[in-house]
Amino acid sequence: MNTEASLYRMNIREKHENLKNYIKSLGSVAVAFSGGVDSTFLLETAHSVLGDRAIAVTARSCSFPERELREAETFCAQRNITHVVCDSEELDIEGFRQNPPNRCYLCKNELFHKIWAVARERGIANVAEGSNMDDNGDYRPGLTAVAELGVKSPLRYAELNKKEIRELSRELALPTWDKQSFACLASRFPYGETITEERLGMVDRAEQVLLDLGFRQVRVRHHGEVARIETDESGFGLFMDKTTRERVYERFKDIGFAYASLDLMGYRTGSMNETLPPLQR
């Protein structure tokens, strides 16, 4: 291993130690747990440091796929981590269905109020969420709710980015180390387009079609009758097969889309934010 690589490994390990020390200082914590790469790593670390004083809280809603909830439940059960599943239906939040630019703030504000209620009921002193350093560079109104409600962000405190979290997760043999990135299904709609349970279901089923066909990193953006597919380089390769394209098109039609298109820019986080005026990002 060369000097540069050695320094990189030392830096990651130092960040991990800083993370563990910070979590230890909290004494007890309820982790907002989605089962994704970041929150799984955070929960695993918190549980290793605090034991039963670290619990997981997952919000169940129609914008959170059932497959993700099952994976979250399995992870906690295998590690004997206390796991609380609470209902947090975003569509019931005033203004959420209209999908304003601050939609994520409305959702996180509701979510963390509920997680705080679970924490207090169980004598847990802190609530933590899994945003990392990469989240600092995009439009993230949900982080405003995090700050307002006193929710901790240990991964950002330790200055860990997504790549480092994946590497540490692999060292810990976490099943999520190479899991595709995920965001709530509400993020698949252009701002101002009404979000309904039916449309969320369409997006969920469409993305499941792609996952079942072997695609890994995908987003199906809902543009009325059009499904705009974002995928990574391996996904572009799969679409070169005519049979795959035809199968996707027919399945998407069955789901309710009149057209299916492939975004030439591929998968990227926050692509819906590209339509916002610069001052709102």
Short mmCIF file of the C-alpha atoms (twelve columns), coordinates in Angstrom:
data_MODEL
# 
_entry.id   MODEL 
# 
loop_
_atom_site.group_PDB 
_atom_site.id 
_atom_site.type_symbol 
_atom_site.label_atom_id 
_atom_site.label_alt_id 
_atom_site.label_comp_id 
_atom_site.label_asym_id 
_atom_site.label_seq_id 
_atom_site.Cartn_x 
_atom_site.Cartn_y 
_atom_site.Cartn_z 
_atom_site.pdbx_PDB_model_num 
ATOM 1   C CA . MET A 1   0.000   0.000   0.000   1 
ATOM 2   C CA . ASN A 2   1.513   3.373   -1.004  1 
ATOM 3   C CA . THR A 3   1.862   6.350   1.316   1 
ATOM 4   C CA . GLU A 4   -1.160  8.183   -0.085  1 
ATOM 5   C CA . ALA A 5   -3.401  5.144   0.344   1 
ATOM 6   C CA . SER A 6   -2.079  4.591   3.869   1 
ATOM 7   C CA . LEU A 7   -2.850  8.163   4.846   1 
ATOM 8   C CA . TYR A 8   -6.334  7.810   3.365   1 
ATOM 9   C CA . ARG A 9   -6.998  4.672   5.437   1 
ATOM 10  C CA . MET A 10  -5.676  6.372   8.578   1 
ATOM 11  C CA . ASN A 11  -7.939  9.355   7.925   1 
ATOM 12  C CA . ILE A 12  -11.028 7.154   7.556   1 
ATOM 13  C CA . ARG A 13  -10.233 5.237   10.740  1 
ATOM 14  C CA . GLU A 14  -9.693  8.486   12.621  1 
ATOM 15  C CA . LYS A 15  -13.084 9.735   11.450  1 
ATOM 16  C CA . HIS A 16  -14.666 6.469   12.555  1 
ATOM 17  C CA . GLU A 17  -13.131 6.825   15.997  1 
ATOM 18  C CA . ASN A 18  -14.350 10.422  16.194  1 
ATOM 19  C CA . LEU A 19  -17.822 9.189   15.285  1 
ATOM 20  C CA . LYS A 20  -17.795 6.548   18.014  1 
ATOM 21  C CA . ASN A 21  -16.530 9.003   20.612  1 
ATOM 22  C CA . TYR A 22  -19.218 11.510  19.661  1 
ATOM 23  C CA . ILE A 23  -21.974 8.898   19.872  1 
ATOM 24  C CA . LYS A 24  -20.610 7.732   23.238  1 
ATOM 25  C CA . SER A 25  -20.901 11.313  24.509  1 
ATOM 26  C CA . LEU A 26  -24.620 11.307  23.658  1 
ATOM 27  C CA . GLY A 27  -25.345 8.573   26.189  1 
ATOM 28  C CA . SER A 28  -28.446 7.333   24.392  1 
ATOM 29  C CA . VAL A 29  -29.870 7.840   20.912  1 
ATOM 30  C CA . ALA A 30  -32.833 7.014   18.702  1 
ATOM 31  C CA . VAL A 31  -31.612 6.649   15.125  1 
ATOM 32  C CA . ALA A 32  -33.944 7.572   12.270  1 
ATOM 33  C CA . PHE A 33  -33.494 4.296   10.405  1 
ATOM 34  C CA . SER A 34  -34.460 3.826   6.759   1 
ATOM 35  C CA . GLY A 35  -32.298 0.770   6.107   1 
ATOM 36  C CA . GLY A 36  -30.153 2.699   3.632   1 
ATOM 37  C CA . VAL A 37  -26.360 2.894   3.480   1 
ATOM 38  C CA . ASP A 38  -25.944 5.860   5.830   1 
ATOM 39  C CA . SER A 39  -28.524 5.111   8.516   1 
ATOM 40  C CA . THR A 40  -27.483 1.439   8.657   1 
ATOM 41  C CA . PHE A 41  -23.857 2.377   9.248   1 
ATOM 42  C CA . LEU A 42  -24.887 4.964   11.836  1 
ATOM 43  C CA . LEU A 43  -27.159 2.514   13.659  1 
ATOM 44  C CA . GLU A 44  -24.533 -0.244  13.646  1 
ATOM 45  C CA . THR A 45  -21.950 2.133   15.086  1 
ATOM 46  C CA . ALA A 46  -24.359 3.522   17.685  1 
ATOM 47  C CA . HIS A 47  -25.396 0.051   18.787  1 
ATOM 48  C CA . SER A 48  -21.769 -1.101  19.043  1 
ATOM 49  C CA . VAL A 49  -21.011 1.867   21.314  1 
ATOM 50  C CA . LEU A 50  -24.210 2.250   23.337  1 
ATOM 51  C CA . GLY A 51  -25.782 -1.206  23.223  1 
ATOM 52  C CA . ASP A 52  -29.440 -1.133  24.264  1 
ATOM 53  C CA . ARG A 53  -29.222 2.658   24.680  1 
ATOM 54  C CA . ALA A 54  -29.301 2.911   20.900  1 
ATOM 55  C CA . ILE A 55  -32.630 2.158   19.236  1 
ATOM 56  C CA . ALA A 56  -33.912 2.360   15.674  1 
ATOM 57  C CA . VAL A 57  -37.083 4.173   14.611  1 
ATOM 58  C CA . THR A 58  -38.519 3.680   11.132  1 
ATOM 59  C CA . ALA A 59  -41.427 5.618   9.674   1 
ATOM 60  C CA . ARG A 60  -43.956 3.634   7.662   1 
ATOM 61  C CA . SER A 61  -45.760 5.474   4.846   1 
ATOM 62  C CA . CYS A 62  -46.832 5.063   1.228   1 
ATOM 63  C CA . SER A 63  -43.673 6.884   0.096   1 
ATOM 64  C CA . PHE A 64  -41.496 4.222   1.748   1 
ATOM 65  C CA . PRO A 65  -41.454 0.934   -0.207  1 
ATOM 66  C CA . GLU A 66  -42.437 -2.211  1.634   1 
ATOM 67  C CA . ARG A 67  -39.189 -3.894  0.533   1 
ATOM 68  C CA . GLU A 68  -37.179 -1.225  2.366   1 
ATOM 69  C CA . LEU A 69  -39.217 -1.666  5.549   1 
ATOM 70  C CA . ARG A 70  -38.721 -5.440  5.458   1 
ATOM 71  C CA . GLU A 71  -34.959 -5.011  5.062   1 
ATOM 72  C CA . ALA A 72  -34.851 -2.579  7.994   1 
ATOM 73  C CA . GLU A 73  -36.815 -4.992  10.190  1 
ATOM 74  C CA . THR A 74  -34.557 -7.905  9.235   1 
ATOM 75  C CA . PHE A 75  -31.377 -5.975  9.998   1 
ATOM 76  C CA . CYS A 76  -32.550 -5.017  13.492  1 
ATOM 77  C CA . ALA A 77  -33.881 -8.478  14.265  1 
ATOM 78  C CA . GLN A 78  -30.577 -10.129 13.303  1 
ATOM 79  C CA . ARG A 79  -28.638 -7.790  15.609  1 
ATOM 80  C CA . ASN A 80  -31.143 -7.668  18.473  1 
ATOM 81  C CA . ILE A 81  -31.566 -3.923  18.071  1 
ATOM 82  C CA . THR A 82  -34.778 -2.446  19.466  1 
ATOM 83  C CA . HIS A 83  -36.769 -1.341  16.425  1 
ATOM 84  C CA . VAL A 84  -39.845 0.859   16.603  1 
ATOM 85  C CA . VAL A 85  -41.983 1.312   13.489  1 
ATOM 86  C CA . CYS A 86  -44.263 4.339   13.607  1 
ATOM 87  C CA . ASP A 87  -46.793 5.615   11.089  1 
ATOM 88  C CA . SER A 88  -45.890 8.950   9.520   1 
ATOM 89  C CA . GLU A 89  -48.113 9.494   6.506   1 
ATOM 90  C CA . GLU A 90  -46.751 12.468  4.600   1 
ATOM 91  C CA . LEU A 91  -49.850 12.803  2.447   1 
ATOM 92  C CA . ASP A 92  -51.764 13.853  5.563   1 
ATOM 93  C CA . ILE A 93  -49.433 16.814  6.156   1 
ATOM 94  C CA . GLU A 94  -51.007 20.105  5.102   1 
ATOM 95  C CA . GLY A 95  -49.463 21.271  1.841   1 
ATOM 96  C CA . PHE A 96  -47.412 18.135  1.201   1 
ATOM 97  C CA . ARG A 97  -49.569 16.789  -1.635  1 
ATOM 98  C CA . GLN A 98  -49.041 20.012  -3.586  1 
ATOM 99  C CA . ASN A 99  -45.307 19.193  -3.641  1 
ATOM 100 C CA . PRO A 100 -43.837 22.630  -2.874  1 
ATOM 101 C CA . PRO A 101 -40.050 23.193  -2.973  1 
ATOM 102 C CA . ASN A 102 -39.941 22.845  0.829   1 
ATOM 103 C CA . ARG A 103 -41.731 19.467  0.706   1 
ATOM 104 C CA . CYS A 104 -38.797 17.721  2.365   1 
ATOM 105 C CA . TYR A 105 -38.926 20.188  5.261   1 
ATOM 106 C CA . LEU A 106 -42.621 19.432  5.842   1 
ATOM 107 C CA . CYS A 107 -41.885 15.710  5.852   1 
ATOM 108 C CA . LYS A 108 -38.823 15.826  8.118   1 
ATOM 109 C CA . ASN A 109 -40.527 18.181  10.551  1 
ATOM 110 C CA . GLU A 110 -43.383 15.695  10.968  1 
ATOM 111 C CA . LEU A 111 -41.058 12.696  11.064  1 
ATOM 112 C CA . PHE A 112 -38.677 13.984  13.699  1 
ATOM 113 C CA . HIS A 113 -41.482 15.175  15.953  1 
ATOM 114 C CA . LYS A 114 -42.706 11.567  15.965  1 
ATOM 115 C CA . ILE A 115 -39.246 10.123  16.536  1 
ATOM 116 C CA . TRP A 116 -38.691 12.532  19.432  1 
ATOM 117 C CA . ALA A 117 -41.972 11.292  20.937  1 
ATOM 118 C CA . VAL A 118 -40.732 7.686   20.725  1 
ATOM 119 C CA . ALA A 119 -37.381 8.676   22.227  1 
ATOM 120 C CA . ARG A 120 -38.909 10.510  25.188  1 
ATOM 121 C CA . GLU A 121 -41.333 7.675   25.855  1 
ATOM 122 C CA . ARG A 122 -38.384 5.276   26.121  1 
ATOM 123 C CA . GLY A 123 -36.085 7.575   28.078  1 
ATOM 124 C CA . ILE A 124 -33.734 8.195   25.158  1 
ATOM 125 C CA . ALA A 125 -31.975 11.566  25.330  1 
ATOM 126 C CA . ASN A 126 -31.143 12.191  21.656  1 
ATOM 127 C CA . VAL A 127 -32.391 11.692  18.113  1 
ATOM 128 C CA . ALA A 128 -29.925 11.233  15.255  1 
ATOM 129 C CA . GLU A 129 -30.181 11.055  11.471  1 
ATOM 130 C CA . GLY A 130 -27.833 9.840   8.755   1 
ATOM 131 C CA . SER A 131 -26.975 12.766  6.500   1 
ATOM 132 C CA . ASN A 132 -23.303 12.894  5.482   1 
ATOM 133 C CA . MET A 133 -20.885 15.475  4.102   1 
ATOM 134 C CA . ASP A 134 -22.076 14.921  0.526   1 
ATOM 135 C CA . ASP A 135 -25.502 16.208  1.547   1 
ATOM 136 C CA . ASN A 136 -24.082 19.657  2.255   1 
ATOM 137 C CA . GLY A 137 -23.768 20.536  -1.420  1 
ATOM 138 C CA . ASP A 138 -27.363 20.094  -2.579  1 
ATOM 139 C CA . TYR A 139 -30.719 21.726  -1.859  1 
ATOM 140 C CA . ARG A 140 -31.769 19.917  1.343   1 
ATOM 141 C CA . PRO A 141 -34.642 21.708  3.106   1 
ATOM 142 C CA . GLY A 142 -35.005 18.704  5.391   1 
ATOM 143 C CA . LEU A 143 -31.762 19.691  7.097   1 
ATOM 144 C CA . THR A 144 -33.478 22.867  8.265   1 
ATOM 145 C CA . ALA A 145 -35.937 20.721  10.243  1 
ATOM 146 C CA . VAL A 146 -32.995 18.720  11.603  1 
ATOM 147 C CA . ALA A 147 -31.407 21.902  12.951  1 
ATOM 148 C CA . GLU A 148 -34.655 23.364  14.303  1 
ATOM 149 C CA . LEU A 149 -35.573 20.221  16.239  1 
ATOM 150 C CA . GLY A 150 -32.142 19.587  17.735  1 
ATOM 151 C CA . VAL A 151 -31.602 16.343  15.834  1 
ATOM 152 C CA . LYS A 152 -27.982 15.176  15.778  1 
ATOM 153 C CA . SER A 153 -26.093 14.451  12.540  1 
ATOM 154 C CA . PRO A 154 -23.168 12.297  13.714  1 
ATOM 155 C CA . LEU A 155 -21.867 11.413  10.241  1 
ATOM 156 C CA . ARG A 156 -21.556 15.073  9.312   1 
ATOM 157 C CA . TYR A 157 -20.001 15.787  12.715  1 
ATOM 158 C CA . ALA A 158 -17.319 13.183  11.923  1 
ATOM 159 C CA . GLU A 159 -16.985 14.650  8.387   1 
ATOM 160 C CA . LEU A 160 -17.688 11.315  6.709   1 
ATOM 161 C CA . ASN A 161 -18.752 11.238  3.058   1 
ATOM 162 C CA . LYS A 162 -20.655 8.515   1.206   1 
ATOM 163 C CA . LYS A 163 -17.566 6.812   -0.223  1 
ATOM 164 C CA . GLU A 164 -15.975 6.561   3.215   1 
ATOM 165 C CA . ILE A 165 -19.207 5.270   4.748   1 
ATOM 166 C CA . ARG A 166 -19.393 2.543   2.114   1 
ATOM 167 C CA . GLU A 167 -15.784 1.527   2.758   1 
ATOM 168 C CA . LEU A 168 -16.270 1.365   6.520   1 
ATOM 169 C CA . SER A 169 -19.546 -0.525  6.004   1 
ATOM 170 C CA . ARG A 170 -17.705 -3.100  3.903   1 
ATOM 171 C CA . GLU A 171 -15.107 -3.539  6.660   1 
ATOM 172 C CA . LEU A 172 -17.949 -4.119  9.116   1 
ATOM 173 C CA . ALA A 173 -19.547 -6.635  6.707   1 
ATOM 174 C CA . LEU A 174 -22.757 -4.654  6.586   1 
ATOM 175 C CA . PRO A 175 -25.153 -5.872  3.872   1 
ATOM 176 C CA . THR A 176 -25.733 -2.284  2.747   1 
ATOM 177 C CA . TRP A 177 -22.125 -1.391  1.882   1 
ATOM 178 C CA . ASP A 178 -22.872 -1.588  -1.856  1 
ATOM 179 C CA . LYS A 179 -26.611 -0.994  -1.712  1 
ATOM 180 C CA . GLN A 180 -28.009 1.447   -4.241  1 
ATOM 181 C CA . SER A 181 -28.772 4.927   -2.936  1 
ATOM 182 C CA . PHE A 182 -32.424 5.503   -2.119  1 
ATOM 183 C CA . ALA A 183 -34.623 8.516   -1.440  1 
ATOM 184 C CA . CYS A 184 -38.312 8.627   -0.557  1 
ATOM 185 C CA . LEU A 185 -40.642 8.116   -3.492  1 
ATOM 186 C CA . ALA A 186 -41.999 11.656  -3.172  1 
ATOM 187 C CA . SER A 187 -38.694 12.880  -4.626  1 
ATOM 188 C CA . ARG A 188 -39.689 11.422  -8.007  1 
ATOM 189 C CA . PHE A 189 -42.153 14.240  -8.797  1 
ATOM 190 C CA . PRO A 190 -41.485 17.708  -10.255 1 
ATOM 191 C CA . TYR A 191 -42.193 20.473  -7.765  1 
ATOM 192 C CA . GLY A 192 -45.781 21.604  -8.091  1 
ATOM 193 C CA . GLU A 193 -47.068 18.283  -9.435  1 
ATOM 194 C CA . THR A 194 -49.639 16.775  -7.070  1 
ATOM 195 C CA . ILE A 195 -48.489 13.693  -5.174  1 
ATOM 196 C CA . THR A 196 -51.087 10.992  -4.589  1 
ATOM 197 C CA . GLU A 197 -50.984 7.509   -3.158  1 
ATOM 198 C CA . GLU A 198 -51.821 6.104   -6.605  1 
ATOM 199 C CA . ARG A 199 -48.907 7.928   -8.258  1 
ATOM 200 C CA . LEU A 200 -46.505 6.881   -5.513  1 
ATOM 201 C CA . GLY A 201 -47.610 3.310   -6.117  1 
ATOM 202 C CA . MET A 202 -46.929 3.668   -9.844  1 
ATOM 203 C CA . VAL A 203 -43.376 4.839   -9.188  1 
ATOM 204 C CA . ASP A 204 -42.786 2.083   -6.638  1 
ATOM 205 C CA . ARG A 205 -43.988 -0.647  -9.016  1 
ATOM 206 C CA . ALA A 206 -42.025 0.781   -11.947 1 
ATOM 207 C CA . GLU A 207 -38.778 0.870   -9.976  1 
ATOM 208 C CA . GLN A 208 -39.421 -2.671  -8.760  1 
ATOM 209 C CA . VAL A 209 -39.729 -3.782  -12.408 1 
ATOM 210 C CA . LEU A 210 -36.258 -2.397  -13.100 1 
ATOM 211 C CA . LEU A 211 -34.753 -3.891  -9.947  1 
ATOM 212 C CA . ASP A 212 -36.208 -7.295  -10.831 1 
ATOM 213 C CA . LEU A 213 -34.573 -7.035  -14.277 1 
ATOM 214 C CA . GLY A 214 -31.154 -6.575  -12.724 1 
ATOM 215 C CA . PHE A 215 -30.849 -2.790  -12.648 1 
ATOM 216 C CA . ARG A 216 -29.132 -1.498  -9.500  1 
ATOM 217 C CA . GLN A 217 -29.184 2.279   -9.341  1 
ATOM 218 C CA . VAL A 218 -32.461 3.618   -10.716 1 
ATOM 219 C CA . ARG A 219 -34.966 6.420   -10.341 1 
ATOM 220 C CA . VAL A 220 -38.306 6.576   -12.141 1 
ATOM 221 C CA . ARG A 221 -39.313 10.236  -12.276 1 
ATOM 222 C CA . HIS A 222 -43.050 10.807  -12.693 1 
ATOM 223 C CA . HIS A 223 -43.941 13.395  -15.355 1 
ATOM 224 C CA . GLY A 224 -47.657 12.815  -15.827 1 
ATOM 225 C CA . GLU A 225 -48.008 10.190  -18.560 1 
ATOM 226 C CA . VAL A 226 -44.229 9.970   -18.962 1 
ATOM 227 C CA . ALA A 227 -41.867 7.898   -16.837 1 
ATOM 228 C CA . ARG A 228 -38.334 9.316   -17.060 1 
ATOM 229 C CA . ILE A 229 -35.805 6.649   -16.113 1 
ATOM 230 C CA . GLU A 230 -32.463 7.574   -14.578 1 
ATOM 231 C CA . THR A 231 -29.873 4.818   -14.259 1 
ATOM 232 C CA . ASP A 232 -26.117 4.313   -13.946 1 
ATOM 233 C CA . GLU A 233 -23.616 3.117   -16.559 1 
ATOM 234 C CA . SER A 234 -24.400 -0.554  -15.987 1 
ATOM 235 C CA . GLY A 235 -28.078 0.263   -16.433 1 
ATOM 236 C CA . PHE A 236 -27.411 1.922   -19.779 1 
ATOM 237 C CA . GLY A 237 -25.745 -1.313  -20.827 1 
ATOM 238 C CA . LEU A 238 -28.837 -3.331  -19.913 1 
ATOM 239 C CA . PHE A 239 -30.998 -1.022  -22.009 1 
ATOM 240 C CA . MET A 240 -28.953 -1.875  -25.110 1 
ATOM 241 C CA . ASP A 241 -30.849 -5.162  -25.179 1 
ATOM 242 C CA . LYS A 242 -33.987 -4.824  -27.310 1 
ATOM 243 C CA . THR A 243 -35.895 -7.447  -25.305 1 
ATOM 244 C CA . THR A 244 -35.210 -5.564  -22.073 1 
ATOM 245 C CA . ARG A 245 -36.418 -2.282  -23.566 1 
ATOM 246 C CA . GLU A 246 -39.610 -3.897  -24.823 1 
ATOM 247 C CA . ARG A 247 -40.254 -5.588  -21.481 1 
ATOM 248 C CA . VAL A 248 -39.796 -2.337  -19.564 1 
ATOM 249 C CA . TYR A 249 -42.070 -0.476  -21.972 1 
ATOM 250 C CA . GLU A 250 -44.869 -3.075  -21.724 1 
ATOM 251 C CA . ARG A 251 -44.647 -3.327  -17.938 1 
ATOM 252 C CA . PHE A 252 -44.677 0.457   -17.558 1 
ATOM 253 C CA . LYS A 253 -47.762 0.651   -19.784 1 
ATOM 254 C CA . ASP A 254 -49.471 -1.922  -17.562 1 
ATOM 255 C CA . ILE A 255 -48.632 0.237   -14.540 1 
ATOM 256 C CA . GLY A 256 -50.280 3.271   -16.166 1 
ATOM 257 C CA . PHE A 257 -47.575 5.210   -18.002 1 
ATOM 258 C CA . ALA A 258 -48.224 6.084   -21.642 1 
ATOM 259 C CA . TYR A 259 -44.528 6.642   -22.381 1 
ATOM 260 C CA . ALA A 260 -41.189 5.535   -20.942 1 
ATOM 261 C CA . SER A 261 -38.035 7.552   -21.607 1 
ATOM 262 C CA . LEU A 262 -34.367 7.159   -20.684 1 
ATOM 263 C CA . ASP A 263 -32.616 10.236  -19.268 1 
ATOM 264 C CA . LEU A 264 -29.339 10.607  -21.185 1 
ATOM 265 C CA . MET A 265 -27.643 12.269  -18.196 1 
ATOM 266 C CA . GLY A 266 -28.240 9.146   -16.117 1 
ATOM 267 C CA . TYR A 267 -28.788 8.820   -12.389 1 
ATOM 268 C CA . ARG A 268 -27.955 11.777  -10.175 1 
ATOM 269 C CA . THR A 269 -29.257 12.879  -6.804  1 
ATOM 270 C CA . GLY A 270 -31.596 15.846  -6.655  1 
ATOM 271 C CA . SER A 271 -32.285 16.035  -10.388 1 
ATOM 272 C CA . MET A 272 -35.669 17.629  -9.667  1 
ATOM 273 C CA . ASN A 273 -33.823 20.523  -8.035  1 
ATOM 274 C CA . GLU A 274 -32.413 21.426  -11.457 1 
ATOM 275 C CA . THR A 275 -35.733 23.090  -12.275 1 
ATOM 276 C CA . LEU A 276 -35.595 25.432  -9.276  1 
ATOM 277 C CA . PRO A 277 -34.418 29.036  -9.664  1 
ATOM 278 C CA . PRO A 278 -30.803 29.398  -8.429  1 
ATOM 279 C CA . LEU A 279 -31.833 31.393  -5.346  1 
ATOM 280 C CA . GLN A 280 -34.056 28.527  -4.150  1 
ATOM 281 C CA . ARG A 281 -31.380 25.822  -4.363  1 
# 
